[in-house]
Amino acid sequence: MKLSAISVAIILAGAAGVAFAGGQTNVMPPINVHPAGVAACAPPNGTTGHACDGYNQFLRANFTPRQIGMLFGARTSYPEYLTGGIDRLQKRYDTLLQQYVASQRASANAASVAAK
């Protein structure tokens, strides 16, 4: 008896859900997310165009291809994952990234002052 009552309740709830969903005609517009700044350039690749050239050169000048793979690839595939080497590399990357962003802001501010 309990099993059939539960089955009937599930069927009724399903039918009510289908009826409610069928009456919905409003569709929410899609949301497009576009990364901004340096985040749009990571990991370094050639598909982002010339906007990321400076960042890509910065990465390739300060990190080896293996280190770039550790920063932007599957971390667990490297032995350094177990020894803590990735944590040190991540801290170095964060520090250098802050310096890079600060230098970009300084050059942008200098350019805006020179334009006035």
N, C-alpha and C positions, 0 to 999 in steps of 0.2 A: 504494500500500500504506500509506504513512504517513498519507494523508488519511483512509482508511477506519478506521485504528486510532484516529486522533484523534476521528473522528466517533463511533465506538463508545464511547470513553472518556467523551465529553461526554454521550451518551445514558445511560450507566450512572450517571454522577454526577447527572444530572437526576432519574433514577428514584429513586436513593437519597435525594436531597433531598426529593422529593415524599413518599416513604414515611416519612421522619423527621418531616416537617412534619405529616403526617396523624395521627401518634401523639401530637402535642402537644395536650393538652386544657386545660392551665392557661392562663388569660388574666390578664395583669397588670392590676391596677386602674388606671383613668385617674388622672392627676395633674392637679390643679387648682391653677393658680398665680394668686395674688391679689396685685397690687402693694400696697405699703404706703406710707403717708405721702404726701409730695408727689409721688412718682413715679406714684401712682394718678390724680393730677389733671392731669398734663401730656398733651397740650396743653390749654389752657383750653377748656372746652365746657360746655354746659348739661346734659349727660346724667349727670354724676356726682353730682348732688344737692347738698344743702347742705353736705356735708362739705368740699367744695373751694371754697366761696364766697370765703373769705379769700385763698386762693392765687390764684384767678382775678382778684380785685380787685387784688391786689398786682401781678400781671403786667400788667393793663390800665392800672394807674396808672404803671408804670415803662417800658412799651414800647408803641410804636405797633402798629396791626394789621399793618403791613408787617413790622416787626421780629419780631412773634410768628410770622408766616408764615415768616420766615427761620430762626427758632429751631426750629420744630416741623414745617415743611413740607419741600418738595423744595429743598434748598439751591442746587442747580445752576441753578435757574430764575431766580435773581437775579444781576444784574451784579456785585454786591458779592462774589460767590463768587470771581471772578477777581482782585479788587483787595485782598482780605484783610479786607474790612469785616466779613465773617461771623465771622472769628476774634476780632476786637475785640468784636463783639456777644456772642459766646459767653463770653468772659472776663468781660464786664460782667454777663451773666446769672448766671454761676457765683458771682461775688462777691455779687450781690444775693440769690441763692438761699441762700447760706450765712448771710447776715444774717437772712433771713426764717426759716429753720429755727432759728437761735439764738434769735430773739425768740419763736417758738412754744414752744420748750423752756423758756425763762425764764418765760413766762406759765403753762405747765403746771406747772412747779415751784412757782410762787407760789400757784397754785390748790390744789395738794396740801398745801402748808404751811398755807394758810389753813383747809383742811378739818380739819386735825388739832387 
